[in-house]
């Protein structure tokens, strides 16, 4: 059986390796083991680091996780362990995570040589002094005196010299050791139980970096040859998660906003033999703005979509490239929230049909869009009912569905 610590390390290493591009998805670290005669799977040697044997002098698994471990002879021979430690080191460097943590174990720590001379540190471990963090007991702020440790953990006075050695070791690791060093969230998450809620999400949050998307806004402004205000851009970004209950439509909106689709101009930069001309009109270069909006072959489709909304909601909604691409425009910011939601979903469905005909010489049809909308609206009803907002769904889509009945 695997211990919680072993399971945790497997999850963390595999997950972090994949998201950082250091390991191919599907490669199981836990699978690098040999079958036993009993038909069971033997624990890989790299997981046997965390052994219950108190006399074991090998490097502790926690030492690998919470300190800047170096490779000894046994580590170099173990392929999985060697590469796992290399991955962990890269993760720390890339994310500027401190090399050492207050969760470094005292026992089975090969970098604290005095701890391997006798059973003193093993005794401390049994009494509750397991990591360096346990040495800070005065409201978890100040480094404990020997008297404080004796009073709390009931350790004998004969261990005083070992206390001085531990204190010197901590001083070498942390410059201002008198007060407890600040722990990085990465190390705090490693201390969580693997079955705890949002375990993986907390690791993702550690590596989430806020990157400005202003260069995308400027790229769209240049492509559309019009100003895209910061307010409009922030609104467009927020609509990625609210435009639909359907994850596929959210992904479409995300890719459009972040300019992830391959236009003819982008393809030409990769493959010079590919023409930059639009496949539909063959009269202009195929930029993203052109292929989503400005192409003459799309004029009829977009006009019909905007005309339909104007008829349904009795409001003059003129064709607008910002509304079509971003799901909002300067004008729609003043519309009711119900009409804004109806327009957001309609625009992302329209963009889906444009993408389905991305390489085609023909443009999407309005009838196809209308049929797709009726289907999607029924799915949206489920979201409103789940949130106990059935009346809201009726308010948003009754004009749309009523016009469908009149038309048919």
Secondary structure, 3 states (H helix, E strand, C coil): CCCHHHHHHHHHHHHHHHHCCCCCCCCCCCCCCCECCCCCECCCCCHHHCCCCCCCCCCCHHHHHHCCCCCCHHHHHCHHHHHHHHHHHHHHHHCCCCCCCCCCECCCCCCCHHHHCCCHHHHHHHHCCCEHHHHEEECCCEECCHHHHHHHHCCCHHHHHHHHHHHHHHHHHCCCCCECCCCCHHHHHHCCCCCCCCHHHHHHHHCCCCCCCHHHHHHHHHHHCCCCCHHHHHHHHHHHHHCCCCHHHHHHHHHHHCCCCCCHHHHHHHCCCCCCECCCCCCCECCHHHHHHHCHHHHHHHHHHHHHHHHHCCCCCCCCHHHHHHCCCCCHHHCCHHHHHHHHHHHHHHHHHHHHCCCCCCCCCHHHHHHHHHHHHHHHHHHHHHCCCHHHHHHHHHHHHHHHHHHC
